[in-house]
């Protein structure tokens, strides 16, 4: 089983909502791991959208603040990204990723899930 597996992508219209789920089976909540959501548009770089550390503290890129919420079910070790008020510029492949909180780079990645927002 892959350590990280995303689901919940799809197609929505402008202003719609989606919730992405990442099953982080290989990274129990008690470990010192930080998790994040990234996105990548075709031909572009993969950029961090939101992150959560092992204490539940969260960070967001400016373009999604107030619209996206990252959360984690620690006992079940499931990561979520609630996305509201979606815009066409949110269209991308979304990935969840994990890193040791003492590291600066993410070392494990899911396969990604497509999110498409139409105007």
VEXPA-35654 format. One record per residue (C-alpha): residue number from 1; y, z, x; residue in one letter; chain. Coordinates in nm, 3 decimals, decimal comma. Example, Ala and Ser with C-alpha at 12.3 -4.5 7.8 and 13.67 -1.06 7.14 Angstrom:
<nodes>
[node 1; [-0,450; 0,780; 1,230]; "a"; "A"]
[node 2; [-0,106; 0,714; 1,367]; "s"; "A"]
</nodes>
This chain:
<nodes>
[node 1; [0,000; 0,000; 0,000]; "x"; "A"]
[node 2; [0,344; -0,094; 0,125]; "x"; "A"]
[node 3; [0,551; 0,212; 0,219]; "x"; "A"]
[node 4; [0,848; 0,085; 0,017]; "x"; "A"]
[node 5; [0,826; -0,126; -0,296]; "x"; "A"]
[node 6; [1,117; -0,228; -0,517]; "x"; "A"]
[node 7; [1,119; -0,322; -0,883]; "x"; "A"]
[node 8; [1,370; -0,363; -1,164]; "x"; "A"]
[node 9; [1,559; -0,673; -1,062]; "x"; "A"]
[node 10; [1,642; -0,946; -1,309]; "x"; "A"]
[node 11; [1,913; -1,153; -1,469]; "x"; "A"]
[node 12; [2,200; -1,004; -1,668]; "x"; "A"]
[node 13; [2,539; -1,112; -1,790]; "x"; "A"]
[node 14; [2,874; -0,992; -1,660]; "x"; "A"]
[node 15; [2,922; -0,628; -1,752]; "x"; "A"]
[node 16; [2,552; -0,559; -1,796]; "x"; "A"]
[node 17; [2,336; -0,294; -1,635]; "x"; "A"]
[node 18; [2,014; -0,277; -1,435]; "x"; "A"]
[node 19; [1,822; 0,004; -1,271]; "x"; "A"]
[node 20; [1,637; -0,065; -0,951]; "x"; "A"]
[node 21; [1,342; 0,149; -0,851]; "x"; "A"]
[node 22; [1,192; 0,195; -0,507]; "x"; "A"]
[node 23; [0,858; 0,367; -0,469]; "x"; "A"]
[node 24; [0,872; 0,537; -0,129]; "x"; "A"]
[node 25; [0,512; 0,648; -0,117]; "x"; "A"]
[node 26; [0,504; 0,669; 0,261]; "x"; "A"]
[node 27; [0,806; 0,896; 0,292]; "x"; "A"]
[node 28; [0,761; 1,227; 0,109]; "x"; "A"]
[node 29; [1,076; 1,411; 0,014]; "x"; "A"]
[node 30; [1,005; 1,693; 0,252]; "x"; "A"]
[node 31; [1,030; 1,468; 0,553]; "x"; "A"]
[node 32; [1,356; 1,419; 0,737]; "x"; "A"]
[node 33; [1,418; 1,070; 0,604]; "x"; "A"]
[node 34; [1,727; 0,906; 0,464]; "x"; "A"]
[node 35; [1,697; 0,620; 0,214]; "x"; "A"]
[node 36; [1,930; 0,339; 0,125]; "x"; "A"]
[node 37; [1,984; 0,030; -0,084]; "x"; "A"]
[node 38; [2,098; -0,290; 0,082]; "x"; "A"]
[node 39; [2,173; -0,636; -0,051]; "x"; "A"]
[node 40; [2,177; -0,982; 0,095]; "x"; "A"]
[node 41; [2,324; -1,300; -0,046]; "x"; "A"]
[node 42; [2,185; -1,635; 0,055]; "x"; "A"]
[node 43; [2,311; -1,720; 0,400]; "x"; "A"]
[node 44; [2,475; -1,382; 0,444]; "x"; "A"]
[node 45; [2,409; -1,059; 0,627]; "x"; "A"]
[node 46; [2,220; -0,767; 0,478]; "x"; "A"]
[node 47; [2,475; -0,497; 0,395]; "x"; "A"]
[node 48; [2,436; -0,138; 0,284]; "x"; "A"]
[node 49; [2,526; -0,069; -0,077]; "x"; "A"]
[node 50; [2,440; 0,300; -0,107]; "x"; "A"]
[node 51; [2,258; 0,572; 0,083]; "x"; "A"]
[node 52; [2,114; 0,916; 0,019]; "x"; "A"]
[node 53; [2,009; 1,173; 0,275]; "x"; "A"]
[node 54; [1,735; 1,434; 0,260]; "x"; "A"]
[node 55; [1,978; 1,687; 0,106]; "x"; "A"]
[node 56; [2,082; 1,450; -0,171]; "x"; "A"]
[node 57; [2,422; 1,361; -0,031]; "x"; "A"]
[node 58; [2,525; 1,006; -0,122]; "x"; "A"]
[node 59; [2,742; 0,730; 0,021]; "x"; "A"]
[node 60; [2,858; 0,401; -0,131]; "x"; "A"]
[node 61; [3,027; 0,087; -0,015]; "x"; "A"]
[node 62; [3,372; 0,054; -0,170]; "x"; "A"]
[node 63; [3,291; -0,244; -0,389]; "x"; "A"]
[node 64; [3,032; -0,052; -0,593]; "x"; "A"]
[node 65; [3,195; 0,291; -0,617]; "x"; "A"]
[node 66; [3,220; 0,402; -0,976]; "x"; "A"]
[node 67; [2,971; 0,139; -1,090]; "x"; "A"]
[node 68; [2,650; 0,212; -0,896]; "x"; "A"]
[node 69; [2,466; 0,542; -0,864]; "x"; "A"]
[node 70; [2,194; 0,613; -0,611]; "x"; "A"]
[node 71; [1,953; 0,895; -0,685]; "x"; "A"]
[node 72; [1,613; 1,019; -0,582]; "x"; "A"]
[node 73; [1,331; 1,196; -0,760]; "x"; "A"]
[node 74; [1,228; 1,413; -0,467]; "x"; "A"]
[node 75; [0,896; 1,542; -0,605]; "x"; "A"]
[node 76; [0,784; 1,191; -0,696]; "x"; "A"]
[node 77; [0,954; 1,031; -0,398]; "x"; "A"]
[node 78; [1,111; 0,753; -0,606]; "x"; "A"]
[node 79; [1,452; 0,609; -0,522]; "x"; "A"]
[node 80; [1,679; 0,461; -0,790]; "x"; "A"]
[node 81; [1,991; 0,250; -0,802]; "x"; "A"]
[node 82; [2,162; 0,249; -1,140]; "x"; "A"]
[node 83; [2,397; -0,049; -1,155]; "x"; "A"]
[node 84; [2,655; -0,065; -1,433]; "x"; "A"]
[node 85; [2,937; -0,306; -1,508]; "x"; "A"]
[node 86; [2,769; -0,573; -1,299]; "x"; "A"]
[node 87; [2,972; -0,865; -1,168]; "x"; "A"]
[node 88; [2,868; -1,210; -1,046]; "x"; "A"]
[node 89; [2,949; -1,103; -0,691]; "x"; "A"]
[node 90; [2,672; -0,841; -0,716]; "x"; "A"]
[node 91; [2,420; -1,125; -0,724]; "x"; "A"]
[node 92; [2,187; -1,080; -0,426]; "x"; "A"]
[node 93; [1,843; -0,973; -0,315]; "x"; "A"]
[node 94; [1,836; -0,594; -0,310]; "x"; "A"]
[node 95; [1,624; -0,401; -0,060]; "x"; "A"]
[node 96; [1,542; -0,037; -0,022]; "x"; "A"]
[node 97; [1,507; 0,098; 0,329]; "x"; "A"]
[node 98; [1,422; 0,419; 0,513]; "x"; "A"]
[node 99; [1,521; 0,577; 0,843]; "x"; "A"]
[node 100; [1,486; 0,913; 1,010]; "x"; "A"]
[node 101; [1,812; 1,089; 0,931]; "x"; "A"]
[node 102; [1,877; 1,137; 1,300]; "x"; "A"]
[node 103; [1,860; 0,762; 1,358]; "x"; "A"]
[node 104; [2,146; 0,522; 1,300]; "x"; "A"]
[node 105; [1,939; 0,220; 1,197]; "x"; "A"]
[node 106; [1,693; 0,168; 0,915]; "x"; "A"]
[node 107; [1,345; 0,094; 1,041]; "x"; "A"]
[node 108; [1,136; 0,030; 0,731]; "x"; "A"]
[node 109; [1,214; -0,214; 0,454]; "x"; "A"]
[node 110; [1,083; -0,316; 0,117]; "x"; "A"]
[node 111; [1,027; -0,678; 0,022]; "x"; "A"]
[node 112; [1,333; -0,699; -0,201]; "x"; "A"]
[node 113; [1,409; -0,770; -0,563]; "x"; "A"]
[node 114; [1,644; -1,038; -0,696]; "x"; "A"]
[node 115; [1,947; -0,944; -0,905]; "x"; "A"]
[node 116; [2,141; -1,226; -1,072]; "x"; "A"]
[node 117; [2,461; -1,169; -1,268]; "x"; "A"]
[node 118; [2,603; -1,457; -1,469]; "x"; "A"]
[node 119; [2,962; -1,489; -1,582]; "x"; "A"]
</nodes>
